[in-house]
Amino acid sequence: MIATDDTRIQGYKTMIPPRHLKQELQTSQQVRDTVAEARHTIENIVHNKDNRLLVISGPCSIHDEEAALDYAERLKDLHDRFADTMYIVMRVYFEKPRSTGGWKGLINDPHLDDSCDMETGLHKARRLLLKINEMGVPVATEFLDPITPQYIADLVSWAAIGARTTESQTHRQMASGLSMPVGFKNNPDGNLSTAVNAMVAAQEPQSFLGIDQEGSICNVHTKGNSAGHVVLRGGQRPNYDPIHVEEARSSLEEKGLPRSIVVDCSHANSCKKHEAQGTVLKHVLDQIYCGSGSLIGIMLESNIREGKQKFSGDPSELEYGVSITDACIGWETTESLLQYTHERLESLVAQPA
């Protein structure tokens, strides 16, 4: 008999059910309080009930848990120090979308050796999120695989749907059931309509195939997510300027959506030059200073040390605190930029009516 099923499958490995992982790595009251408060605060920012600037700052990707915790401790100081003007959330990305090939992130390949030990990856990711939230630092991530959220979403306060997946029906359906605010990035070519359409779809109830807490395949029914918003990340050219921001605001208004916009200071907006992120941030602050009420947040790709490094295949040779994916600004620059942002926003509040 000629086989017609699984002709290109090498094998299957049964994964730990989400509930079992959560029982192994349980949340504390401190963690639950951090997540609940952060989600509530970010939703208020999205709906213009909190006028602080949402700041999502952290490494392009997490490959070293020790360095990630080091970064989180540093960010905690800024989170507390600048709480009057900004709400700072740590970018903790475990999944990396790839146009062709390359390392897919800590969950997919935690040992950086192409062994793809995903169960270990999920354990590492959940354990790290618990520790960061325990510090009182809220967490942001991008959800790429639609199964991943069942394992870690209870520890995430803000989620992104990336530029490559915003147009995906699967990800729009997933976003409609996520428990936190979700930012939809514009397409890599700069097309904004896909992000706007994604917001429309995600705020509606959806039904789709997924897994439950026991890992069983089921028909998932969602309520819809009303805390969606646009993330401008540039396209063929940057799109953080006043004209593009106004076009985005107008498009959102036409659809009856929250007119809330986050600007990603990296990627195409910085022309993929990490050192240009500060320039983008300052232009965004200028617009806020001039009365743009739609700009509610910014994203920074930031690490302990600036730049990026090539991975030779031996983790022991990696330089501490340096990205192995996109280049990042270093900690000193990050602290300086956020100090500058705090001072600009303070002066705005101090302006006479």
C-alpha atoms as one frame of an Amber mdcrd trajectory, in Angstrom:
protein
   0.000   0.000   0.000   1.312   3.441  -0.910   1.505   5.763   2.093  -0.185
   9.156   1.709   0.014  10.388   5.303   2.989  12.027   7.073   5.322  11.327
   4.173   7.632  14.177   5.204   7.306  13.853   8.983  10.331  12.482  10.843
   8.509  11.995  14.107   6.349  13.370  16.898   7.164  14.159  20.518   4.316
  14.580  22.982   4.557  17.874  24.883   3.749  18.634  28.496   0.158  19.971
  28.795  -0.085  23.669  29.739  -1.780  22.907  33.057   1.046  20.574  34.097
   3.698  23.198  33.322   1.733  25.762  35.333   1.515  23.338  38.251   5.288
  22.853  38.149   5.962  26.581  37.887   3.165  28.286  39.785   2.437  31.975
  40.122   2.710  33.792  43.440   0.351  36.527  44.615   3.072  39.081  43.800
   3.258  37.831  40.214  -0.516  37.847  39.773  -0.713  41.373  41.183   2.033
  42.611  38.840   0.295  41.185  35.767  -3.219  42.314  36.718  -2.132  45.855
  37.582  -0.031  46.167  34.430  -2.791  44.974  32.125  -5.258  47.379  33.730
  -2.809  50.274  33.442  -1.938  49.549  29.807  -5.623  49.258  28.882  -6.200
  52.649  30.479  -3.336  54.092  28.423  -4.782  52.575  25.233  -8.199  54.090
  26.010  -6.721  57.474  27.024  -7.688  57.134  30.683  -4.021  57.312  31.736
  -1.861  59.967  30.062   1.500  58.361  30.853   3.656  57.148  27.969   3.815
  53.381  27.532   7.467  52.360  27.109   8.341  48.822  26.000  12.082  48.372
  26.319  14.289  45.313  26.207  16.422  42.964  24.120  15.479  42.030  20.579
  15.402  38.434  21.839  16.239  36.545  25.016  18.995  33.935  24.785  20.667
  34.275  28.211  18.450  34.132  31.309  21.122  35.614  33.594  21.535  38.680
  31.381  17.752  39.017  31.084  17.380  39.142  34.876  20.244  41.632  35.100
  18.453  43.847  32.573  15.146  43.462  34.453  16.739  44.629  37.721  18.098
  47.724  35.991  14.758  48.427  34.303  12.919  48.078  37.612  14.780  51.127
  38.896  13.620  53.196  35.905  10.098  51.753  36.118   9.832  53.110  39.663
  11.820  56.305  39.196   9.866  57.546  36.164   6.435  56.227  37.182   4.855
  59.710  37.097   5.416  60.152  33.365   5.948  56.681  31.898   4.744  53.146
  32.365   7.769  50.981  31.577   7.377  47.350  30.517  10.196  44.934  29.696
  10.380  43.465  26.216  10.918  39.695  26.706  10.780  38.016  23.296  11.087
  34.230  23.093   9.886  33.622  19.519  11.607  35.050  16.448   9.878  35.016
  13.044  12.195  34.171  10.158  11.850  35.054   6.480  14.222  32.223   5.508
  16.231  30.598   8.318  18.059  31.262  11.562  17.620  30.865  15.303  13.904
  30.845  16.156  14.194  31.881  19.774  14.509  30.498  23.286  11.309  28.460
  23.243  12.081  26.743  19.934  15.817  26.200  20.477  16.829  26.902  24.103
  20.258  25.245  23.796  21.176  27.200  20.620  22.220  23.962  18.937  19.305
  23.180  16.584  18.106  20.438  18.939  14.728  22.228  19.186  14.076  21.015
  22.731  10.818  22.948  23.007   9.689  21.474  26.315  12.865  22.775  27.954
  12.319  26.058  26.119   8.832  26.438  27.589  10.158  25.665  31.076  12.932
  28.252  30.697  10.552  30.883  29.330   7.965  30.409  32.081  10.583  30.327
  34.844  12.133  33.567  33.580   8.771  35.333  33.302   7.944  34.346  36.862
  11.208  35.841  38.147  10.817  39.102  36.226   7.202  39.591  37.337   8.223
  38.756  40.903  10.488  41.821  40.756   7.457  43.949  39.913   8.502  44.422
  36.285   5.665  43.888  33.764   6.453  41.878  30.643   5.747  42.296  26.925
   6.252  39.653  24.254   5.337  38.715  20.696   3.156  35.659  20.241   4.142
  33.806  17.091   3.006  30.201  17.543  -0.728  30.097  18.421  -0.163  27.260
  20.936   2.472  29.097  23.001   0.076  31.458  24.839  -1.531  28.585  26.745
   1.826  28.016  28.464   2.916  31.569  29.315   0.192  34.142  28.546  -0.879
  34.359  32.196   2.478  36.075  32.843   2.339  38.589  29.971   0.945  42.134
  30.301   1.271  43.337  26.678   1.500  41.326  23.481   2.508  42.094  19.919
   1.368  40.532  16.693   4.334  40.981  14.388   4.622  42.605  10.986   4.755
  39.239   9.218   1.732  37.795  11.024  -0.676  40.736  11.402  -2.363  39.685
   8.155  -2.752  36.083   9.359  -6.297  35.009  10.220  -4.860  32.558  12.742
  -3.134  35.349  14.683  -6.126  37.685  14.539  -8.273  34.909  16.004  -5.673
  34.207  18.653  -5.468  37.913  19.576  -9.239  38.045  20.070  -8.846  35.630
  22.973  -5.681  37.010  24.589  -6.145  38.403  28.096  -3.899  41.425  27.641
  -3.747  44.486  25.330  -2.357  43.656  21.890  -0.350  45.836  19.507  -0.635
  45.057  15.787   2.348  46.049  13.670   1.997  47.358  10.143   3.243  45.118
   7.323   6.974  45.068   6.455   6.133  46.993   3.265   4.524  49.736   5.360
   0.896  48.822   4.636  -1.199  50.027   7.575  -4.578  48.640   6.508  -3.618
  45.103   7.535  -3.036  46.233  11.135  -6.297  48.190  11.179  -8.213  45.220
   9.747  -6.542  42.973  12.318  -7.835  45.207  15.101 -11.354  45.005  13.676
 -11.196  41.205  13.503  -9.617  40.806  16.939 -12.247  42.841  18.746 -14.954
  40.453  17.511 -15.771  37.048  19.050 -13.976  34.288  17.138 -14.007  30.486
  16.961 -11.017  28.396  15.917  -9.112  25.183  16.571  -6.689  25.331  19.484
  -5.681  23.518  22.643  -7.051  23.741  26.164  -5.144  23.613  29.458  -4.949
  19.831  29.237  -3.369  20.027  25.784  -6.448  18.594  24.075  -7.476  19.874
  20.656 -10.696  21.845  20.973 -12.927  24.457  19.413 -11.936  27.732  21.089
 -14.596  30.442  21.444 -13.413  33.972  22.318 -15.083  37.146  23.586 -13.007
  39.540  21.476 -10.244  41.935  22.531 -11.142  45.618  22.822  -7.612  46.734
  23.776  -6.010  46.402  20.356  -3.899  49.228  18.944  -1.530  49.966  16.065
   2.265  49.772  16.215   4.050  51.792  13.534   7.356  50.065  12.763   8.148
  51.572   9.373   8.111  49.895   5.987   9.966  50.784   2.840  10.615  54.029
   4.699  10.053  55.257   8.266   6.467  56.041   9.277   6.771  57.836  12.621
   6.512  61.349  11.125   3.417  63.556  11.697   1.909  62.761   8.289   1.997
  58.995   8.779   0.808  59.327  12.374  -2.163  61.441  11.264  -2.975  58.953
   8.496  -2.980  56.167  11.062  -5.143  58.162  13.469  -7.636  58.938  10.691
  -7.804  55.290   9.579  -8.508  54.169  13.127 -11.176  56.834  13.592 -12.938
  55.789  10.382 -13.246  52.241  11.702 -14.416  53.356  15.143 -11.267  51.966
  16.760  -9.165  53.385  19.597  -7.021  56.143  18.102  -3.990  54.865  19.955
  -0.615  54.480  18.299   2.657  53.012  19.534   5.837  53.797  17.598   8.531
  51.143  17.305  11.758  53.163  17.332  13.707  50.243  15.834  13.321  48.169
  12.650  12.475  50.195   9.542  11.833  53.355  11.547  15.507  53.464  12.484
  16.533  52.142   9.050  17.848  49.126  11.001  20.508  51.290  12.654  20.212
  50.727  16.394  21.884  54.034  17.251  19.116  55.913  15.380  16.426  54.830
  17.845  17.093  57.905  19.974  16.399  60.175  17.003  13.061  58.442  16.404
  12.137  58.760  20.068  12.912  62.483  20.122  10.745  63.088  17.039   7.877
  61.214  18.713   8.280  63.333  21.855   8.229  66.492  19.716   4.855  65.417
  18.314   3.487  64.680  21.780   4.752  68.073  22.948   2.914  69.700  20.032
  -0.379  68.097  21.060  -0.603  64.729  19.316  -2.977  62.806  21.551  -2.806
  59.594  19.540   0.804  58.703  20.383   0.531  56.589  23.504   3.774  54.624
  23.508   7.170  53.721  22.116   9.256  50.564  21.752  13.040  50.336  22.144
  15.357  47.455  21.318  17.785  47.721  24.192  20.281  45.451  25.926  23.032
  45.679  28.524  25.629  46.296  25.829  25.055  47.832  22.435  25.194  46.211
  19.004  24.900  42.542  18.134  27.182  39.551  17.821  27.432  36.563  15.509
  26.839  33.183  17.081  29.619  30.751  16.239  27.787  27.717  17.568  29.450
  27.696  20.998  27.348  29.481  23.681  30.412  29.795  25.942  31.985  32.190
  23.423  29.083  34.648  23.510  29.697  38.111  24.927  27.532  38.885  27.947
  24.572  41.186  27.410  24.918  41.507  23.622  22.105  40.580  21.218  22.439
  37.617  18.858  19.556  38.868  16.683  18.917  42.576  15.931  21.391  45.169
  17.181  20.305  47.027  20.336  21.241  50.229  22.102  23.249  49.704  25.305
  22.121  50.302  28.870  23.785  53.706  29.304  22.013  54.991  26.186  18.716
  53.472  27.320  18.900  55.142  30.720  19.872  58.464  29.166  17.009  58.362
  26.639  14.429  57.518  29.272  15.752  60.238  31.586  15.395  62.693  28.673
  11.874  61.392  27.970  10.888  61.837  31.604  12.130  65.422  31.635  10.311
  66.287  28.386   7.069  64.788  29.641   7.425  66.503  33.008   7.858  69.846
  31.288   4.743  69.140  29.209   2.670  68.542  32.330   4.096  71.740  33.838
   2.981  73.887  30.874   0.366  76.505  31.795  -3.148  75.721  30.557
